[in-house]
Amino acid sequence: DFDRCSGLMSNPLQINLPGDTVIYPSWCCFSPSSRYLYLTNSFVHLFQFDLQADDIEASGQIVGEYDNFISIYGLPTSFYAMALGPDQRIYMTAANAVNVLHRIEYPDLPGAACTLKQHSVPLAAHMSFWLPNIPNFRLYDWEDSPCDTLSLTYPMEAQWREEQDS
């Protein structure tokens, strides 16, 4: 739980990953609704956890496995940093300089329905490790909250999304 007024977190939960999984300094990301947590490990697996499940740890499942794709620079495009984009998709880069990003198309859907598309976003230049800063355009005032000074009304919902057809 995160308190926007104080900046404090509470009710911590430790999630143990299955088997001999090792977590490297990687990233996690919440789906737009905050129902699902995505987490990478060893640069190879993408896990999804249902934060509304009775047993969150047991809800963990692998929704993606690195496909060994190599970028034009001869470097692996494994899983690393993630960020939620303004189009409500999750973007992920690799643990080295690459010219493509991975994208989770529907991060609010369970299991494989979230649709991980590896190396599906081409970049004009290589990007090393990190993603660009993506502002939270959907942040709005909390009604009757004494600490919010954004003066923004409830966010408009954009229902448009580009989908390539045949």
JOJO-V63813 format. One record per residue. N is the residue number from 0. RES is the residue in one small letter. OMEGA is omega as a letter, one per 30 degrees, with the letter a starting at -180 (none if undefined). D_FIRST is the distance of its C-alpha to the first C-alpha in Angstrom with 2 decimals. Layout:
[[N | RES | OMEGA | D_FIRST] [N | RES | OMEGA | D_FIRST]]
This chain:
[[0 | d | l | 0.00] [1 | f | l | 3.80] [2 | d | a | 6.71] [3 | r | a | 9.67] [4 | c | a | 12.18] [5 | s | a | 11.72] [6 | g | a | 10.26] [7 | l | l | 8.35] [8 | m | l | 5.48] [9 | s | l | 5.21] [10 | n | a | 6.11] [11 | p | l | 7.66] [12 | l | l | 9.86] [13 | q | l | 13.22] [14 | i | l | 15.08] [15 | n | l | 18.81] [16 | l | a | 20.86] [17 | p | l | 24.18] [18 | g | a | 27.47] [19 | d | a | 28.27] [20 | t | l | 25.67] [21 | v | l | 25.16] [22 | i | l | 22.38] [23 | y | a | 23.94] [24 | p | a | 22.28] [25 | s | a | 21.04] [26 | w | l | 18.18] [27 | c | a | 15.57] [28 | c | l | 14.62] [29 | f | l | 12.64] [30 | s | a | 15.02] [31 | p | a | 15.46] [32 | s | a | 13.93] [33 | s | l | 10.87] [34 | r | a | 12.57] [35 | y | l | 14.13] [36 | l | l | 13.42] [37 | y | a | 16.67] [38 | l | l | 17.79] [39 | t | l | 21.30] [40 | n | l | 23.28] [41 | s | l | 26.78] [42 | f | a | 27.12] [43 | v | a | 28.43] [44 | h | l | 25.86] [45 | l | a | 23.06] [46 | f | l | 20.65] [47 | q | l | 18.53] [48 | f | l | 15.92] [49 | d | a | 15.11] [50 | l | l | 11.49] [51 | q | a | 13.06] [52 | a | l | 15.75] [53 | d | l | 16.55] [54 | d | a | 16.95] [55 | i | a | 14.70] [56 | e | a | 16.87] [57 | a | a | 19.99] [58 | s | a | 19.03] [59 | g | l | 19.46] [60 | q | l | 22.55] [61 | i | l | 24.46] [62 | v | l | 24.81] [63 | g | l | 26.87] [64 | e | a | 29.29] [65 | y | a | 30.91] [66 | d | l | 34.37] [67 | n | l | 36.18] [68 | f | l | 36.89] [69 | i | a | 38.43] [70 | s | l | 38.24] [71 | i | l | 41.43] [72 | y | a | 41.04] [73 | g | a | 41.36] [74 | l | l | 37.77] [75 | p | l | 35.32] [76 | t | a | 32.61] [77 | s | a | 30.11] [78 | f | l | 26.30] [79 | y | a | 24.25] [80 | a | a | 22.02] [81 | m | l | 20.13] [82 | a | l | 19.04] [83 | l | a | 18.46] [84 | g | a | 21.62] [85 | p | l | 22.50] [86 | d | l | 24.22] [87 | q | l | 21.00] [88 | r | l | 22.32] [89 | i | l | 20.99] [90 | y | a | 23.53] [91 | m | l | 24.16] [92 | t | a | 26.74] [93 | a | a | 28.63] [94 | a | l | 28.88] [95 | n | a | 32.11] [96 | a | a | 34.03] [97 | v | a | 34.39] [98 | n | l | 35.47] [99 | v | l | 33.21] [100 | l | l | 29.56] [101 | h | a | 28.03] [102 | r | l | 26.22] [103 | i | a | 24.04] [104 | e | a | 25.64] [105 | y | a | 23.48] [106 | p | l | 19.99] [107 | d | l | 18.90] [108 | l | a | 21.68] [109 | p | l | 21.64] [110 | g | a | 23.67] [111 | a | l | 26.66] [112 | a | l | 26.45] [113 | c | l | 23.90] [114 | t | l | 27.13] [115 | l | l | 26.93] [116 | k | a | 29.92] [117 | q | l | 30.83] [118 | h | a | 32.69] [119 | s | a | 32.90] [120 | v | l | 32.27] [121 | p | l | 35.27] [122 | l | l | 35.05] [123 | a | l | 38.05] [124 | a | a | 37.56] [125 | h | l | 35.77] [126 | m | a | 32.25] [127 | s | l | 31.38] [128 | f | a | 28.01] [129 | w | l | 25.65] [130 | l | l | 24.88] [131 | p | l | 25.62] [132 | n | a | 23.01] [133 | i | a | 21.89] [134 | p | l | 20.80] [135 | n | a | 18.25] [136 | f | a | 20.92] [137 | r | l | 18.78] [138 | l | a | 16.70] [139 | y | l | 17.89] [140 | d | l | 17.89] [141 | w | a | 15.55] [142 | e | l | 18.27] [143 | d | l | 19.23] [144 | s | a | 16.59] [145 | p | a | 18.53] [146 | c | a | 16.88] [147 | d | l | 17.47] [148 | t | a | 20.89] [149 | l | a | 21.02] [150 | s | l | 23.53] [151 | l | l | 22.78] [152 | t | a | 23.12] [153 | y | a | 21.10] [154 | p | l | 21.61] [155 | m | l | 24.70] [156 | e | l | 24.39] [157 | a | a | 26.71] [158 | q | a | 28.32] [159 | w | l | 30.56] [160 | r | a | 30.20] [161 | e | l | 32.96] [162 | e | a | 34.17] [163 | q | l | 37.32] [164 | d | a | 40.04] [165 | s | none | 43.14]]
